[in-house]
Amino acid sequence: MYNFVDKTAAHLAISKKRCVFAKTVTEAHALLSSVTEAALDFETTSLSPLDGDIRLTTICNDDVHFVIDHMFLGEFVNYIKHFKNKIWWVFNGKFEQKWLDHNDPTEECNVRDVDFAKKAKMGGAPSKLMWMAKDIGVVMDKTEQASDWSRPSLTQGQLDYGAFDGHVTWELKKMWWDQELNDNHKRGFHVFNDAIRATVEAEDTGLILDYAYHLKTVTLWKTKQDTFYRAIRKWTPKNVIDNIGSDAQLGKFLAAELHPDMVKAWPLTKTKRMQIKNSHLRSVARQLPYPMSRWMAAVVGHRYYAKYLSTYGETLLNKQAMTGKITSRFNIAQASTGRYSSSSSNLQNIPRKTVVRRAFHAPPLGDKLMVLADYSGVEIRVLAELSGDKQLLEDVIYGDVHAASAAQIYGHDYDYMREVLASKGKGGFANIYPVMKEQRSKAKAFTFQL
């Protein structure tokens, strides 16, 4: 276990002792010329090179550690020749790569994200440099991150902050890339790292929303949600359940109204509260008498449209009206399986329903075409090929891998489970279908984690 106070103090002392600040343009060029691989960190006056500048460039490796203040030593573009065809280790590769490509249209300046070195071995997860710094026993103070980087004279705290980011990044590179990764891990690293430029392009390009069409859809969602709300209030006025959107209040009401055996079997959250999921509510509603069955169906409908409205409602309409497109942040390897996640308008998980998807269009790309290639179950097929497992090879071609996993996990007959899933809830499978569908979904998540 690290003594974080001592470790942090030691690293800060090393950074302050080693780091030099280039005093002249000639010295800055000479320092950059001496480097072939190092940590790189920018402090900028904006998040985008379209409306800001690089103020500080920090370079750090075992031989040199220096900072260039571009307010006094010339714009970053004047030094771009020194950044081509070298190895630059960064944290948050999308950010530094965007600034490098803005100054070098030839795309000969490439970064390596130290975060992906860790994820290549440990799996995906949300990350920040201050979180990752704890791997080397360092607690980072990020107070200066949001300070004014355009001021004529930077404070000593700002200069030390920029220098220390470079130092920590290099130390993390030495730990993860040099010490922890084998050749296979490094191949995995490049899968993540090579996606940086395409991901930046996807974020910048975004999608165009058909405003008039989507406005009609949102209006319809609101109308349907209001209809379900009135049905709910018919049986449960505000003095019974004040906030229909509160899982805690719904759980408390259900615990009081349902049969004790049903409450006992109800899935719970980590905090031991009743888990309120539409899939389970639908299943339970079919087992209840009127009017409870109708009330619960109305709750499901209200929650369904509340989710659509919160994610794809007026927020998107306002964004389209203000910026002319819908953009998103695509986070490489942020899911535990190493997959992307998407935030700030989740364009990765647009609902399959045509009524939603048809509102989104690709922006005009001149003579370029947008091409979609989606291999069905490619991860599991590769796993079957690599493992040579006879049953898995059989299932990926002729069966249902995730249903087979679910049948083993939950103790079902595999053929019966496939029959239920194939029914889509029709016939005599109305009650069991949503249960098995959810179990298959959980088994699928387990398989991808494996």
N, C-alpha and C positions, 0 to 999 in steps of 0.2 A: 504494500500500500504506500502510495506517495505521501510525503509531507508536502502538501501543496504550497504552503507558505514559503518553505525553504527552497523548493524547486523553482517556484515563480521568481523569487528574489535572485536566485543564481542565474537563471536565464536572462532576466532583465539586466543584470550586471554585465553579462557576456555581451549582450546586444549593444549596450551603451559604450562599452570599452572598445569593441571592434568596429562599430559603424563610423564611417567618415562621411562628410557632406561635401560633394564636389564643389570646388570653389570657382573653377573656370570652365569654359566650354571645352578647352583643350583637355583638361583633366577628366571631364565627364566622358569624352570620346575615348580617351586612353583606358579608362576603367572598363567601359563597355567592350572594348576590343579584346580585353584580356579574358573574357568570359565565354565559355562554350556551353555550360550547363549550370543553372542556378535557379533559386526561387525568385519569383517576380511578383511585385505587388504594386498596384496603382491606387493613388488617392486622387479623386476627380471632383470637379466642381458640379457635376451632374451625373445622373445614372445613365445618360445616353450621350454618345459622341456627337449627336446631331445638335445638341444645345449646350454642350459643355466642353471642358478641356481636361487633360491629364495635368494635375498640379505636381504630384510627387511620383517618381519612379524609384522603387526600392529593389535592389539586387543583393542576393545573399547566397553564398556557398561557403565551403570550408576555407577558401583562400581569400575571398574579399567580401566585404559587406559595406555597401555605400548607398547614398540617396542623392537623387538629382532633383532640384527644385526648378521646374520649368518656367516659373515666373521670372527667374533671373538668368537662367542658362539656355533659354530658347525653347520653342515648341517641341513637343515630342517627335513630330514628324521629321525634324532635323536629325534625329538619331535612329530612324527606323532601319537603316542599313545594318546596324549592329544586332538587330533582333531576328534577322532572317536565317533560316536553316540551323537554328540552335534549339536546345531543349530548355524550356521555361516551365518551372513547376509553380503552380498557383493553387489557390483555393477559390472555387467557383469559376471554373474555366469559361463558362458562357460570358461572364463579365469581361475578363481580360481579353478573350478572343475577339469580342465585339470591338473593343478599342484598337486592338492590333490590326484587324481587317479594315477598319475605317481609315487607318493611316497607311495601310499596305494593300492595295487592291489585288496584288499578285497572289495573296494568300500564302506567302512563303514563311510567315511567322506563325508558329504553332505552339500551343500550350499543352501541358499535361496537368490534369487536375489531381492533386494529392488525395482528395476525398475519394476518388474512384479507386485509388490504390488500396485504401482500407476496405471499400465496399466489394472489391474483387475477391476478398477473402472472407469478410464478415457478413456480406449480404447488404441489401439496401436498407435505408433508413433516412428520415429527415436529418439534416446536418447543418451545423454552423461551425466556423473556425474556432469560436470560443468553446464549443462543446468538444471538438476534436483535439484541442490543445491539451485537454486533460489526459490524453493518451501519453503525453510526455511529462505530466505532473504540473502543468501550467494553468493558472487561472488568469484569464485575460480581462482587462478592463477596456470595454468598448465605448466608453463615454465619448471619446473624441471622434468616433465614426461619423456622427451627424453634425460635427462642428463646421464652421465656415471655412471651406478649403479655397475660397477665392480671395481671402483677405491678403493685402499686400505683403504683410510679414506674418508668417506662421508662428505660433507659440512653440516653446520647447516641448510642451506636452504633445502637440500635433506631430512634431518631427520624431519624437521618441515613439509615438504610436505607429507611424508609418514604418519606421525601422524595425520595430518589434514584430509586426505582421510578417515581414520578410523572413526574419530569424525563425519564427515559429513554423512557418511553412516549410523551410529547408529542413528543420529538425524532424518534422513529420514525414517528409520525403525519405529521410535517412532511416527512420524507423520502419515505415510500411513498405516502401519499394525496395530498399536495400536489404532489410533484415527479415521481413515477414513473408514476402511473396516468392513462390516458386514459379517455374516457367508457365504452368497452366494458369495460375492466378494472373500472371502478366498478360496472357492472351485475353483473359476475361476483362482485365483493365482496359485494353485497347477497344474492346466492344463498346464499353461505356464512353471512353474518351473520344473515339472517332465519330461519335454522334453529336459532338458539340456544335459544329458549324450548321448542320442540318436543323438542329433544334433551335438555334438562334434564328435561323431563317423562318422556321415555322412560327415562332413567337412574333417576329416582326411582321410577317405577312398576314396572319390572322384569317378570319372569314368575314364575309359580308352577310348581314342579316336583312332579309326582305321585311322591311319595317311595317309596311301596310298589312301584309299577310300575317305577320307575327302579332301585330296589335289586335287583329280579330281573334286570333287563337287565345291570347292572354285574356281578352274580354270574355270569351267563352269559358275559360277556366274559372274566372272569378264568378261568373253566373252559376256554374255547377257547384263551386265551393259554397256559395251562399245558399243554394238549395239544400245541400247536405247540412249546413249549419242550422237552418230552420228546422230540419227534421230532428236534429240532435236536441235542440232547445224545446221541442215539443214534449219530450220526456224528461229532460234534465235541464231545468232552468239554471241561471247563474248562481242561485243560492245553493245548488247541489254541486255543480262543477263550475267554478268561476272561469277557469282558463282551459278551453278544450285543447289547446296546443301543448299543455303541460303533461308530460308523461307521468310525472309524480302524482298529479291530481287524478288522472285517468286510472292509474294503478290503484290508488287508494279507494276509488269508487268501485272498481271491479272486485277488489278484495272483499269489499263489504257486501256486494250483490250476488256474486257467483257462488256456486256450491263449493264447500270447503275442499272436496276432492279435486275439483278443477283448479282451484287456487293453489293447492299443494303441488300439482303437476306443472304449474305455469313456469316457463323459463325465467330466470332471474338475472339481473345485471350483476356486475362485480360488487356493487354496494348493497346487494340483496334486495333490490327493488324489483317489482314486476317489470319484465322486459316488454315494451310496447312496440311490436312489429306488425305491420299490416298483414304479412303472410300468416302469422299465428292468429291474429284477430279474425281473418277470413275463415280460417279452419274452425275456430271456436264458434263463430256466428252461426255456422251451419248446424251446430249441435244444440242451439238454444231455441226456446219457444218465442213466439211473438208476444210482446213487442221488443223484447231484448235483442232478438236476432236482427230486427230492422234497425234498432238504435246502433248496434255495433257495426252494421253495414254502412250506416251513415258516417260513423266515426272513421271507418276505413276510407270512404270517399273523400271526406273532408281533409284527412291527412295526405292523401294521394295528391290532391290539387294544391294543397299548401306547399308541398315539396316542389312541385313543378313551378309554382309562382315564385317561390323564394330563389330558385336556381335559374330559371329561364323566363322570368316575368319582366317586370319593369326595369330591373337592373340592366338587362341586355338592351332593352329599347332605349334607355337613356345613354348607354355606352355607344350604340350605333348612331344616335342623333348627335352626340358630342364629338366622336372621333371618326365616324364614317366606316368603322369596322369593329369586329369583336376579336380581341386578342386574349391570349392565355399565357400562363407561365407553365412550361413543361419541365418537370423536375426529373432529371435522369437518375434512375436507380434509387428513387426515394421510397418505393414500395419494398416490403421485406423480401420479395422474390427477386428483386433487381429490376423490376419493370418501372416504367414512368409513372408519375402521378401528375395531375394537372390542377392548377389553382388559379385564382383571380379570373374567373369565368372558365368553368371546367369544360373545355372543348374536346377532351379525350373521351368523355362518357356521355355524349349527347344521346338521349333516349332513342331506342330503335324505332319508336313509333313514327310513321311517316309524317303525321301532322306536325311533329316537332322538327324532324330532320330536313324537311323540304324548305324550311325557313332559312337554312344556311347555304351559302354559295361560296365557291372559291373566287377570290379576286381575279380580275383580268391579269394574265401573265404574259401578255404579248404573244410571241410565237411559242411559248412553253405550254406543255400540257401537264395536268396533275394526274398522276397514275397511282392507283391503289392496288397493292398486292397483299393478300391476306391468306396465309397458308393455314389450313384447318388443322388445329391441334399439333402444330409443328414441334413444340417442345417435347410433347409426350412421344411423338414418333421418333424424334432423335434419341430420346432416352431409351426407347425400345431397341433401336438399332445398336446403340452403344453397349447396352447391358446384355443383349442377346437373350433376354428372358422370354421363354416360349409363350407363356400366358399373355404377357404384355404385347408381344408381337401379334398374337391372335386377336387380342381385343382392339388394338388400334386400327386393324383392317376390317374386322368383321363385327366387333362388339361395341360396347360403350365403356371406356376405361373408367370414367368417373362414377357411373352407375355400379360398376363392379367393385370399386373401392367402397362406395357407400353401403353396398350390400354386405360386405365383410365387416365394416365398422359398426353398422347398426343391426347386424344379424338378420337380414332379409334374404329371401330366396331371390337370386339374381334374375332369373327369367320372369318372376312375378313383378319385380321392381321395374324391369324394362317394359313390361306390359302396361303397368300403371303410368309410367312416364309417357309412353306412346299415346295413351288415351287423351292427354291434355285435360284431364279432369272430367271427361264425358262418361256417360253410362253410369255404372255403379262405383266409379272411382272418384267421385266429387270430393269426398272428405279426405281420402288418403293421398290424393295427388299432390296438394300443396305441401304436405308434410314430407313426402319423398322427394319432391322437387327441391326443397330447402336442404334436405340431407345430401342430395347429390351435389348441390352448390358448395356445401361445407367440405365434402370429400374432394371436390375439384380444387378448392383452395389448399387443402392438405397436400394434394399431389404436386401442385406447382411449388409449394414451399419445399417439399422433398427434392 
